[in-house]
Amino acid sequence: MTRERIHDITRPLAPGCVVYPGDIVPRFRQQDHGQYRITDIRMSSHSGTHIDAPVHYLDHGATVDQIPFSALMGWCRVLDCSGSGSEITAADLGGKTRGTDKLLLKTAFSEKHEFSEEYPALSVEASRYLAGQGIACIGTDAPSIEGYGSSGDVHRTLLSTGMVIIELLDLAGVSEGEYWMIALPLRLQGSDGSPCRVLLIEGDDRYRIPYRG
């Protein structure tokens, strides 16, 4: 019997979680109604582990509810970029994307629990490289795919190809390699992004379904 291991690479959404400066700090207020409880939640569409839809930076880009399942489910490659420093370059990625259309970048930030302006991010050159590689989904454990205070060119370069971006993953317990990924956002109609739950599964692929939606 084949055993499979599931890695939950989603950061917990809770007060005090890492947020990008200027974003809403998540707040939760539970109300006790006697026989039941209801929690009021205040957060951003980009709180915690989240998906950036193309419309996040592009006026006519796809919204989060329009992202095809094929970009969010399927085989992906975790690439360990822990030694790349604060900038991940095209040279760091060269020759390592062949054979996959989903790529998750593991950096030293998976071990961090507070925001730092020096988080690892893609260079503009690296984003252009990925845009030409047929990548459908790019993920990072950092607060953003591009450097703090940048112009947005990295986001626009990636999203203009229809690529989906996942940010603030937790890859601390995951080794470099191939995994089956499930990354599903809330079905927020017309939204530029959404918090999501991301799972990586290692093991036999007999029960995987090649989603083409």
Secondary structure, DSSP 8 states (H G I E B T S, - for coil): ----EEEE-B----TT----TTS---EEEEEE-SS-EEEEEE--TTSSSEEE-GGGT-TTS--GGGS-GGGTEEEEEEEE-GGGTTEE-HHHHTTSSTT-SEEEEE-GGGG--S--TT--EE-HHHHHHHHTTT-SEEEESSS-SB-TT--SHHHHHHHTTT-EEEESB--TT--SEEEEEEEEE---TT-SEEEEEEEEEES--TT------
